[in-house]
Amino acid sequence: MLKGKTGIVLGVANKRSIAWAIAQALAGAGMRLAFTYQGERLKENVEELAGTLPGSPLYACDVGVDADVATVFASVERDFGRLDTVVHSIAYARKEDLEGDFLSTEREGFRVAHDVSAYSLVAVTRAATPLMERGGGGSVIAMTYYGAEKVAAGYNVMGVAKASLEASVRYLAADLGPKNIRVNAISAGPVNTLAARGIRGFTGMLKHHAEKAPLRRNVELREVGDTALFLASPMSSGITGEVIHVDCGYFVMGV
């Protein structure tokens, strides 16, 4: 389905990452991928995974540094010439801002969470746009969570940053629609990733979701990957500015 297409995946940490599940789905459909990593601590993991997909370049990138973002997409231009898909699976909040009450969030913690988790989508999409225009359009896919819409215990400032991310998806979709570039987000149910384990009470969150979701289970990484494949493919050509819930139906439930 995606043979001859190219994409970049930002946010792989290890084999249990949502970003890696998405990468496997895209690569399985024929897309050639590039990957980014932040810092030497994560490089080995990402390098090992990217190595299982031949012809996948790897770039260092701190999305909080404009020069890094510019360098990455200059490298993509050199290696691929064009770009069809961007997967943005990046979020960060300071540990102390996920442990107490949201009321206790300090100005710096608020800034950092929004810079890394929301503004980086704007910066990355802006840098990718010229490369997508060369191919006549493209698809940008971001990752969010239901804590952007409703209060999720322990999610705190990350929920507020994800709300900003979702609004950014809509505004970017409006800006880029005339260029045939679509921007959407996947709101995945809780998945046991490295990032999720930093949320207070995460194990209880998993149990609650499985009990309350209409499908009476938690979402699987494969299902998130398949949704990203749909959003990257021509099958979703009429969809932009959307937040698609992939959470076994949990978001429809009230009391």
Summary of the structure (lengths in Angstrom):
residues: 255
radius of gyration: 17.2
end to end distance: 41.2
largest distance: 52.9
contacts: 873
relative contact order: 0.15
helix: 51%
strand: 15%
